[in-house]
């Protein structure tokens, strides 16, 4: 995150004595990334955050790749992924490379029996269906339809859902997730031309502090395996913290679209970035207003990146036969563009109500076995007239 946040009680200096009412010390933890160069948070705990009692089962969740080298355009019907009770079991990797995993999930139940920590990757969880609360060691965030939940690697968390009807689109990033650098000044402040600002970013304001000993299961993801670890104290024992490394929420509905007289390129929709891929938000907006404008996008060649579009709601003007929960994959190496009739239909239109999330990766994506279960094998022919 590009700005400072403080929650709970902390001492006036880092790395000094900070005592409880009984005179004993709170336990300080520096929670940082990229060694000591990246964003970090100093948190203060009731107990040592290092007390592991037992390491139990360990099992692989590595995605099974069906197509290693893919140049075929696909449509995947995401809502065909069956709901499952358990949150971790519900997560199905559909596309993968060495930089990220793209995941669909339809969990029915809250995470009650365990906590979860992803040590491999930052997570960006888009809430397509469902409401509830993200509970973390650094505070809680309410979520609803259209929210992005950005959870830095190493954050211990739970997801509490209000109902069983939940649909999530998740991007796991092996690189840190940032706001786009072209939207920020050299101090990190979001600039006037940015499509969102700090007021739109929701930080944790509710700190849940527990002071309990016992057996607390944390399922830790490390190198594509889940390792069940038992800690001696409740992981939500933080009494306060400050810094730049914490979970936050941003609603796609707060993204302010950038429009022009003629069709604007995809980077105007950019919402998050890493050095390996970007995430963009397509939101309701005015169409191009040049008198001879063609609002539908022009054909373009994916030479350097794979393009993934997750369709959330509304009519997507460049595609035919697209429904909520569908995913299109347009791989690097071949051109793609509007479906037959889409450009003609768009002429004279003034607004679009489309809502979608796009992921553009700079390395090719591999198609998994889970993706092939929900794949439209004939999608690549959909441009034939």
C-alpha positions in Angstrom: 0.0 0.0 0.0 1.3 3.5 -0.8 0.2 5.1 2.5 0.6 4.7 6.2 -2.0 3.2 8.6 -2.1 2.8 12.3 -4.6 0.7 14.4 -4.7 -0.1 18.1 -2.1 0.8 20.6 1.6 1.1 19.9 4.7 2.6 21.6 6.0 5.9 20.5 9.2 4.3 19.0 9.9 1.1 17.2 11.9 -1.6 18.9 11.6 -0.3 22.4 10.0 -1.7 25.5 6.2 -1.9 25.3 4.7 -3.3 28.5 1.4 -4.7 29.5 -0.4 -3.6 32.7 1.2 -6.5 34.6 4.7 -5.3 33.5 5.4 -8.0 31.0 6.4 -7.2 27.5 4.3 -7.2 24.4 6.0 -9.1 21.6 6.9 -7.0 18.5 6.9 -8.5 15.0 8.2 -6.8 11.9 5.9 -8.0 9.1 7.6 -7.1 5.8 8.2 -8.0 2.2 11.2 -8.0 -0.2 13.6 -8.5 2.7 13.9 -5.2 4.5 13.3 -3.1 1.3 9.6 -3.6 0.8 6.5 -2.4 2.6 6.3 -3.5 6.2 4.2 -3.3 9.4 5.3 -3.4 13.0 2.7 -5.4 15.1 2.6 -6.0 18.8 1.3 -9.4 20.1 0.0 -10.7 23.4 2.2 -13.8 22.9 5.2 -14.8 20.9 4.0 -15.3 17.3 6.5 -18.2 17.0 5.0 -20.9 19.2 4.4 -23.9 17.0 3.2 -27.0 18.9 2.8 -29.5 16.0 3.1 -29.8 12.3 0.5 -32.3 10.9 -0.4 -33.3 7.4 1.1 -31.8 4.3 -0.4 -32.2 0.8 0.0 -30.8 -2.7 -2.5 -28.4 -4.2 -0.4 -27.8 -7.3 -2.6 -27.2 -10.4 -2.7 -30.1 -12.9 -1.9 -28.7 -16.3 -3.9 -29.9 -19.3 -2.4 -27.6 -22.0 1.2 -26.5 -21.4 1.7 -24.5 -24.6 -1.6 -23.0 -25.6 -2.4 -20.7 -28.6 -6.2 -21.5 -28.7 -8.8 -18.9 -27.5 -11.1 -20.3 -24.9 -14.3 -19.4 -23.1 -14.7 -21.0 -19.7 -18.2 -21.1 -18.0 -17.2 -20.1 -14.5 -20.5 -20.7 -12.8 -20.3 -24.3 -13.7 -17.7 -24.7 -11.0 -19.7 -26.6 -8.3 -20.0 -25.0 -4.8 -18.1 -26.7 -2.1 -18.4 -26.4 1.7 -14.8 -25.8 2.5 -13.1 -22.6 1.4 -9.7 -24.0 0.5 -11.2 -27.1 -1.3 -13.5 -24.8 -3.3 -10.5 -22.9 -4.9 -10.0 -24.2 -8.4 -7.0 -23.0 -10.4 -8.0 -22.6 -14.0 -5.0 -20.7 -15.5 -1.5 -20.7 -14.2 2.1 -19.6 -14.9 5.2 -19.0 -12.8 3.9 -15.5 -11.8 0.3 -16.1 -10.9 -2.6 -18.4 -10.5 -6.1 -17.5 -11.6 -8.7 -19.2 -9.5 -12.5 -19.7 -9.3 -14.1 -20.5 -6.0 -17.7 -21.1 -4.8 -17.4 -21.7 -1.0 -20.5 -22.3 0.9 -19.2 -22.2 4.5 -17.1 -19.8 6.4 -13.6 -20.8 7.5 -14.4 -22.0 11.0 -12.0 -24.9 11.9 -8.8 -23.2 10.8 -7.0 -20.0 9.8 -5.3 -19.6 6.4 -1.9 -18.1 5.5 -0.6 -17.9 1.9 3.2 -17.6 2.1 3.6 -17.9 -1.6 1.6 -15.1 -3.0 -0.4 -11.9 -2.5 -4.1 -12.5 -3.1 -6.6 -10.3 -4.9 -10.1 -11.7 -4.2 -12.9 -10.3 -6.3 -16.3 -10.7 -4.8 -18.8 -11.6 -7.5 -21.5 -13.0 -5.2 -21.7 -12.9 -1.5 -21.3 -10.7 1.5 -19.5 -11.1 4.8 -16.3 -10.2 6.7 -12.7 -10.7 6.0 -11.1 -11.3 9.4 -7.3 -11.0 9.7 -4.5 -10.7 12.2 -4.3 -6.9 11.3 -8.0 -6.2 11.4 -11.3 -6.9 9.7 -13.0 -5.7 6.6 -16.6 -6.1 5.5 -17.1 -7.1 1.9 -19.9 -7.2 -0.7 -20.5 -7.6 -4.4 -17.9 -5.8 -6.5 -15.2 -5.6 -3.8 -11.6 -6.4 -4.4 -9.9 -7.7 -1.2 -6.1 -7.3 -1.4 -4.4 -9.6 1.0 -0.6 -9.4 1.2 1.3 -12.7 1.4 1.8 -13.9 5.0 -1.4 -12.4 6.4 -3.3 -14.9 8.5 -7.0 -14.7 7.7 -10.5 -16.2 7.7 -13.5 -15.5 5.5 -16.9 -15.3 7.1 -19.8 -15.5 4.7 -23.4 -14.4 5.4 -25.0 -17.0 3.1 -24.0 -20.1 1.1 -24.3 -18.3 -2.2 -20.7 -17.1 -2.9 -18.7 -16.7 -6.1 -15.1 -15.5 -6.0 -12.6 -14.7 -8.7 -9.1 -14.9 -7.2 -5.7 -13.9 -8.5 -2.7 -15.2 -6.6 0.4 -13.1 -7.4 4.0 -14.3 -6.7 5.0 -10.7 -7.1 3.8 -7.9 -4.7 0.6 -6.2 -5.8 0.6 -2.4 -6.1 -1.5 0.5 -7.3 -0.3 1.5 -10.8 2.9 3.7 -10.6 1.7 6.1 -13.3 -1.1 7.1 -11.0 1.3 8.0 -8.1 3.7 10.8 -7.4 7.2 10.1 -6.0 5.8 10.2 -2.5 3.2 7.5 -3.3 0.2 9.8 -3.3 -2.4 9.0 -6.0 -2.5 11.8 -8.5 -5.4 13.9 -9.9 -5.7 11.8 -13.1 -6.0 8.5 -11.2 -9.3 6.7 -11.6 -9.5 6.3 -7.8 -7.9 7.9 -4.8 -7.1 7.1 -1.2 -10.6 7.9 -0.1 -11.8 4.9 -2.1 -9.5 2.4 -0.3 -11.0 0.8 2.8 -8.4 0.0 5.5 -9.1 -2.2 8.5 -10.7 -0.2 11.3 -11.8 -3.1 13.5 -8.9 -4.9 15.3 -9.9 -8.2 16.8 -7.6 -9.0 19.7 -7.7 -12.4 21.4 -5.7 -13.5 24.4 -6.1 -17.3 24.3 -3.9 -20.3 24.6 -4.8 -23.7 23.1 -4.6 -25.5 19.8 -5.1 -23.2 16.8 -4.8 -24.7 13.3 -3.2 -22.5 10.6 -3.3 -24.0 7.1 -0.1 -22.6 5.5 0.3 -22.5 1.7 4.0 -22.9 0.8 5.4 -23.9 -2.6 2.0 -25.3 -3.8 1.4 -27.4 -0.7 -0.9 -27.0 2.3 0.9 -27.6 5.6 -1.3 -27.9 8.7 0.4 -26.2 11.6 -0.8 -26.1 15.2 0.0 -22.9 17.1 -0.1 -22.5 20.9 -2.0 -19.2 20.9 -4.7 -17.5 18.9 -3.1 -15.8 15.8 -5.4 -12.8 16.2 -3.6 -11.5 19.3 -2.4 -8.2 17.9 -3.0 -5.2 20.2 -1.8 -2.6 17.7 0.3 -2.0 14.6 1.5 0.6 12.2 3.0 0.6 8.7 2.3 0.1 5.1 1.7 -3.7 4.8 -1.9 -4.6 5.6 -5.0 -5.9 3.9 -7.4 -3.5 2.2 -10.6 -3.4 0.1 -11.5 -1.4 -3.0 -14.9 -1.6 -4.8 -15.0 -1.9 -8.6 -18.0 0.5 -8.3 -15.6 3.2 -7.1 -13.4 3.0 -10.2 -13.9 6.2 -12.2 -13.6 5.4 -15.9 -11.4 7.4 -18.2 -13.1 8.1 -21.6 -12.3 9.9 -24.8 -13.6 11.0 -28.2 -12.2 7.9 -29.7 -11.6 4.4 -28.3 -9.2 4.3 -25.4 -6.7 1.5 -25.0 -7.0 -1.1 -22.2 -4.4 0.6 -19.8 -7.0 3.3 -19.0 -8.8 0.5 -17.1 -5.8 -0.5 -15.0 -6.5 -0.9 -11.3 -3.5 -3.0 -9.9 -0.1 -3.9 -11.2 2.8 -6.2 -10.6 6.0 -6.5 -12.6 4.5 -9.6 -14.2 0.8 -8.8 -14.9 -1.8 -6.1 -14.5 -5.5 -6.2 -13.3 -8.0 -3.9 -15.0 -11.6 -2.9 -14.2 -14.2 -2.4 -17.0 -17.1 -0.5 -15.5 -20.2 1.3 -16.8 -19.1 4.4 -18.7 -19.9 6.8 -21.6 -18.9 5.6 -25.0 -16.5 7.4 -27.3 -18.1 10.7 -28.5 -16.3 11.5 -31.8 -19.1 11.8 -34.4 -17.6 8.9 -36.4 -16.4 6.9 -33.4 -16.6 3.1 -33.3 -17.0 2.4 -29.6 -16.2 -1.4 -29.9 -12.5 -2.1 -29.6 -10.3 -2.5 -32.7 -8.7 -5.8 -33.6 -5.3 -6.1 -31.9 -2.6 -8.6 -31.7 -1.7 -10.3 -28.4 2.0 -10.6 -29.1 3.4 -10.0 -25.6 0.7 -11.0 -23.2 -2.2 -13.4 -22.6 -5.5 -11.6 -22.0 -8.1 -12.9 -19.5 -11.5 -11.3 -19.1 -13.8 -12.3 -16.3 -17.4 -11.2 -17.1 -19.2 -9.9 -14.0 -22.4 -8.2 -15.2 -24.1 -6.3 -18.1 -23.7 -6.6 -21.8 -20.1 -6.7 -22.9 -20.1 -4.8 -26.2 -17.3 -6.6 -28.0 -18.5 -10.2 -27.4 -21.4 -12.4 -28.5 -23.0 -14.9 -26.2 -21.3 -13.9 -23.0 -22.9 -14.4 -19.5 -21.8 -13.5 -15.9 -19.1 -15.8 -14.7 -17.7 -16.5 -18.1 -14.0 -16.2 -18.7 -12.4 -15.5 -22.1 -8.7 -16.4 -22.7 -7.1 -14.7 -25.7 -3.5 -16.0 -25.7 -0.3 -14.3 -26.9 0.8 -14.8 -30.4 -2.5 -14.3 -32.3 -4.9 -11.3 -32.9 -8.3 -11.0 -31.4 -11.1 -8.4 -31.6 -14.8 -7.8 -31.5 -17.1 -10.6 -32.6 -18.9 -10.4 -35.9 -21.5 -7.6 -35.8 -20.2 -6.1 -32.5 -18.5 -3.1 -34.2 -21.5 -2.3 -36.2 -23.9 -2.6 -33.2 -21.7 -0.2 -31.2 -22.0 2.7 -33.7 -24.3 5.4 -32.3 -24.5 3.9 -28.8 -23.7 6.3 -26.0 -23.2 4.2 -22.9 -22.2 0.7 -21.8 -23.2 -1.0 -18.6 -20.6 -3.7 -18.8 -18.7 -4.9 -15.7 -15.7 -7.1 -16.0 -12.2 -7.8 -14.5 -9.2 -8.3 -16.8 -5.9 -9.9 -16.1 -3.1 -9.4 -18.7 0.0 -11.6 -18.1 3.4 -11.1 -19.7 4.1 -14.8 -19.6 1.9 -17.4 -21.3 -0.8 -19.0 -19.2 -1.2 -22.8 -18.9 -4.7 -24.2 -19.0 -5.5 -26.6 -16.2 -7.6 -29.7 -16.0 -10.1 -27.8 -13.9 -10.4 -25.2 -16.7 -11.0 -27.9 -19.3 -14.0 -29.2 -17.3 -15.8 -25.9 -18.0 -14.3 -25.0 -21.4 -16.1 -24.1 -24.6 -13.8 -25.9 -27.1 -15.3 -24.1 -30.1 -15.0 -20.6 -28.9 -11.9 -20.0 -31.1 -14.2 -20.4 -34.1 -16.6 -17.6 -32.9 -15.1 -15.0 -35.2 -16.0 -16.9 -38.4 -18.7 -15.2 -40.5 
